[in-house]
Amino acid sequence: MHPVKLVISFAIFGTFLVFVELAHGWSRVLSPWVELSWGLVIVAILLTGLTYGLRTLRLYDYYRPVMRGRFGACLRLTLIHNLLNNLLPMRTGELSFPLLMARDFQVPPLNSVPVLLWFRLMDLHTLGFFALLALGSHVLGPVPALMLSLMWLATLPLIRRVAPFLMTRIEPWEDHYLASRVLRALEALPESPRAFWRAWGWTMGNWVVKLAVFVWVLSLFLEASAPALWLAVIAGDLTSVLPVHGVGGAGTYEAGVMAALLPFDVSAQDALAAAVNLHLFLLGSTLVAGALVPWLPATRGET
């Protein structure tokens, strides 16, 4: 990471710690944890663990010829990637994916990086579906929101069908950052329709579970309408695409959650406290999953 970006990341982190103390007080922010049932917290962590399994299945299924019989090693890679992604500043943890794929499965970065971009495109597309559903149900009503969301959902299969045409149009702009990323993602599209639908199914399953669990956790700290809770969780996750982050996403994640809650007449103090506690749950579940890494196989001989 560039030294300037690293300084910015730690500056955001430090500023965030001070801001929370001055605006609300860390003791008041963390006090709801004392009243929570640890049984509920454990269930939420286990359900979050299920999402790691679904993400692993997506990766394992895509690289089945290479990973066959090595699901444990694939899960290990997923958990390491997730741990670094959530804890390192500026999303530098993403760089671990091609490195781990090359080390553990001998898949070169020229192959794994486009696949990661394709996975991220599917993730963003799915988040867009749920965001439209939540916002549309609040503004337009359930039926129009569902119709609009389904129209959005249909765009991804359409992109797959017109991918060759899109690639020929994007190639002249390959020197541009965004165009090159889109082109690499399109190149990583599964060759068979069946593989495409399976990848999409794993993606949808992952986000259904993850968003539902995080909405439930957020509701433990904040009373708000369902659309507000769903949009807050989605906005927090979408902050990962920002060019600047604090260490562990501190500050930027909370800002995303708050930005979605404030238009629903949630007070700034309540929104801040709930956002901080949701982020702490995210980081805590990440660390719990990361603690499993030493117990998972890393080589073929250990499977």
N, C-alpha and C positions, 0 to 999 in steps of 0.2 A: 504494500500500500504506500502511496505517496505520503511523505512526512506531513505535508500540509493537511491532507485529509485525515490523517491520524490525529493531529492536534485538534482539528475541528470536531472529530468524533468524541474525543475526551472532553472537550469544552462543552459540547452539548450535554454530555452525561453529567458533568459537574454542575452546570447551570440548572439542569433538571432537578438534581438532588436538593439544591438550595431553594429553588422555586417551590417545590412541594412543601418543604418545611415552612417557608414564609407564608404560602397561600393557605395551607391547611394544617400542617403539622404531621410529621410522620407517625407519631403515636396515634393520632385520630384516624389517619388513613388506614393503618394496619389493625385497628381495634376490632373490626368485624370478624377477623379470623378467629378470635377467641370464642365467639359465639357459634361458629360453624360446627356442624357435625363432621367429625373426621371420616365417618363412614361415607358421607356424601362426597367428600374430597377424594377419597380413595376410589370410589366408583367413577368419578369424573376423570381421574388420572388413568384408570384402566380403559375407559372408553377412548381417551386420547391415544393410548397405546394401540388401540384397534386401528386408528388412522395411520399410524406408522406401518402397521401390517399391510394395510391396503395400498399404501404408497410403495411398499416393497414388492407387493404382487404386481403392480403396474410395471415396475422396472424389471422384475424377474420374467414377466410374460413377454415384454418387448425383447429382451435378450435371452430368451429361453434356450436357443442352441448353445450359447456360451455359459449360461448359469445353471443349466439342468443339473439337479442333484446338489445344488449349493445354495439353497434358500437361506440357510443360516448365515452364510457369508454375505449374501445380498442384504439381509436384514441388518447385519453389522455395518455395512457400507451406508445404508440409509440412515441409521441412527447417528453415525459419525458425521455425515453430511448435515443432518438436521441440527445436531449439537453445535457444530461450527457456524452454521448459517445463522442460528438464533443468538449466538453469543459474540461472535466477532463483529467488529464495527464495519460499516459500509458494505455489508453483504459480501465481504471477502470470503466468507465460508463457501460461497458458490464455487470458488476455484477448487475446492477440495473434491468435487465430484469427478471431473476428468482425471485428476491425479489418482484418486482411489480406484476408478475404473481401470486405469492403466496398470496400477500396481497389483490389484487383486484379480482382475479378469483379463488382463492383457488387451483391453479395448483402447485403441489410441484416441487421443483428444479430438482428432479430426472426425471421429465417429461419435464420440460421447457428447461433445459440446452441442452439436445440432440437436441431438436427442433431448438434452436438458432444455434447450430453447423450446422444442416442441412440447415438452411436458409443461413448461411455464406458460406457453400459449394456451394449452388446454385448461390450466389452472385459472388463468385470468378470464377465459371465456366462461368457465363455470361460475366464478365469482360474479361476473356480470349478469348471469342468469338470475342468481339469488338476489342480487342488488335490485334488479328491475322488478322482481317479484315483490320484494319488501316495500320498495318505494312506490311502485305502481299500486299496490293494495292500499296504501295510505292515501295516495292522491286520487286514483281513478276508481278504486274498488277492486274486489278480488277477481271477478271475471275478466275485465279488461286487462288487469295486470297479468293474469295467467296467459292470455292470448298474446300479449306483447312479449312476455318472457319466452314463450314457446317459439315465437318468430325469431327471437335472438338465438335460441338454442339451435335452430335449424341452420344458422349461418355456418357452423363449423363443418357439418357434412358437405355443405355447398362449397366451402373453401377447398375441401379435399378433392372434389370433382373438378374444380377449375384450377387446381394447383399448377399443372403444367403451363397453363396460359399465364397465371400470375407470375410464375418464375421467369418466363421470357420477358415480361414487362418490367420486372424488378432488376434483372441482371445488369442493365445499363447503369443502374444507380448503386451498384454493389459497393462502391467506395464510401457511401454514406453509412454511418453507424447503424441507424434504425433499419435501413433497407437491407444491409448485410445480415442483421439478426433475423429479420423476417424470412429472408431467402434461405438461411441455414435451417430455420425451423421447418420450412416447407420441404426442404430436401430430406428431412428426417421423418416425414409422414410414413406410417406403415404401408407396406406394399399391397397387402391384401385388405379388402373391406372388413373381413372378420377380425383381423388384428387391430384395425382402426377402432371398431366398435368395442372390442375388449378393453383397449386402452382408455377409451372414453368412459366405459362403464366403471373401471377402477377409479378414474378421476372423480366421477360423479359420486360414487360411493364414499370416497374419502372426504369430500367436501360436505356431503349431507351429514355425516357423523361429526366431523370436526366443528362445523358451524353450529349444529344443534347443541353439542356439548358446551361450546364457548358461550352461546346465548344463555344456556342454563346457568353456567357459572356466573356470568355477568348479572343475571337476574337475582342471584344470591346477595349481591352487593347494591343493587339499584332497582327501584320500582319504576318501570317505564313500559310503554306499549311494545308489542311484539315487533312492529316495523322498526322502531327506534333501536331495540336491542340487536336485531339482525343487521341493520345497517352499521351500527357501531362496531360489531365484530368484524364485518367485512371491511370497513374502512381501516380498522387497525391492521388487518392483514395486508391491505393494499399499500400501506406505507412502505412495504418492503421494496417497492419499485422506485422510491424516491432516491435521488442521487446522493443525499446526505443523511446519515443516521448517527445516533449516539451509540455508545457501547451497549451491545445487547438490544439495540433498538430503543433504549431508554429515551424518553422525551418525544421522539417522532411517533412511536406507537401510540402513546397516550394522546398526542395531538390529533391523530387520526380518529381515535375513538370519541374524543370530545367533540370534534368537528361534526360528527354524525349525530351526537346526542343533543347538542345545544339547540338546534332548530326545533326540537320536540319539547321545548320549554323545560328541559332538565337544567337545574342550577349548575353553574360552573364548578362549584365546590364538590357537589355530588358526582358530577361527571368525571372530575379529576380523580376523586377517590376510587370510583368504580373502575376507571381505566387503569389506574396503577395496580389495583388488586387483580384485575384480569390479566395484566401483563406478568405479574408475579406468578400467577397460576401457569401461564404459558412457559415461563422460564423454569419453574419448578418441575413441571411435567417433562420438559426437555432434559433436565439434569437427571431425573429419575430414569428416563429411558437411556440416557447416556451411560448410566451406571451399569447397564446390562452388557455394554460392549465387550468388556474383558471376558465375559462368559460365552460369547458367541464365536463360532469357528471363523478363522481367517484364511485357512488354506484348504485345499482339496482333501488332504489327508485327515483333516479334523472333522469332516462332515460325516 
